[in-house]
Amino acid sequence: MQFRLAQEQDIAAWMALVKQVRDVFPGLETDEAMAEHKATVLRFIQNDSAICAVHEGRVLGALLFSKENNALCFLAVDPACRRQHIAQKLVALMLARMETDKDITVTTYREGGPNGIAARAFYKRLGFSEGGLTEEFGCPVQEFVLKKQTAGQR
Ligand SMILES: CC(C)(COP(=O)(O)OP(=O)(O)OC[C@H]1O[C@@H](n2cnc3c(N)ncnc32)[C@H](O)[C@@H]1OP(=O)(O)O)[C@@H](O)C(=O)NCCC(=O)NCCS
């Protein structure tokens, strides 16, 4: 498996993964929303801010991040390939490209729902701590923060 920055020619395989997981992401419900998301992914790719795990032409893991906001913006792994440390490796690549002297944030599902179990356990395992409760696309979410001290110890 290859872990690398995504390129424009990866977009079809990237979106095939997004289609598989769209049910657990608020804001990807309609075809219009998916088209908008595709345009967003292309912008991240052009900005060297999209990382993927690729095997035999398929994107099995995908991560978008913002250097400007020091934020992890999107993360998903193919349901058939979970618990193989794919997401962990994607985050490690992201961290190597981020400022280490600032907190890094991500918003994810709040406690209680079935969708949040893997993501919340994952972020805690990587050293993120629970932050404020907010909303995204009308859905209740929670911020998780990787504190700069932790980042400095990497
Ligand atoms: C969250 C997600 C990205 C994790 O991807 P993954 O490749 O399976 O995660 P990893 O294998 O790198 O997990 C690393 C560690 O996180 C923890 N973890 C991951 N998934 C877990 C789960 N379902 N339950 C408990 N702990 C979990 C474990 O400690 C794991 O290490 P271990 O397997 O050695 O015990 C994946 O489940 C996913 O795509 N979920 C749907 C989309 C989503 O929730 N995205 C994030 C929302 S912002």
The ligand as an ORCA input file, in Angstrom:
! r2SCAN-3c Opt
* xyz 0 1
  C     -12.290      6.462     12.322
  C     -11.587      5.716     11.188
  C     -11.009      6.746     10.202
  C     -10.429      4.883     11.777
  O      -9.698      4.270     10.706
  P      -8.815      2.939     10.904
  O      -7.841      2.857      9.764
  O      -9.696      1.770     11.117
  O      -8.039      3.266     12.269
  P      -6.635      2.662     12.743
  O      -6.539      1.220     12.343
  O      -5.520      3.550     12.299
  O      -6.829      2.771     14.328
  C      -5.790      3.164     15.218
  C      -6.249      2.949     16.646
  O      -7.456      3.720     16.899
  C      -8.344      2.956     17.766
  N      -9.566      2.570     17.037
  C      -9.815      2.684     15.704
  N     -11.065      2.225     15.410
  C     -11.596      1.800     16.582
  C     -12.843      1.214     16.932
  N     -13.788      0.944     16.001
  N     -13.068      0.915     18.237
  C     -12.129      1.148     19.177
  N     -10.908      1.694     18.899
  C     -10.654      2.027     17.626
  C      -7.565      1.692     18.131
  O      -6.819      1.978     19.309
  C      -6.627      1.513     16.945
  O      -5.455      0.784     17.238
  P      -5.515     -0.842     17.398
  O      -6.303     -1.370     16.246
  O      -4.059     -1.235     17.384
  O      -6.208     -1.114     18.709
  C     -12.556      4.743     10.449
  O     -13.218      3.945     11.413
  C     -13.596      5.432      9.585
  O     -13.346      5.743      8.414
  N     -14.804      5.675     10.141
  C     -15.913      6.304      9.405
  C     -15.624      7.739      9.110
  C     -15.205      8.517     10.350
  O     -15.706      8.295     11.435
  N     -14.267      9.453     10.131
  C     -13.798     10.343     11.155
  C     -14.820     11.364     11.384
  S     -14.108     12.966     11.539
*
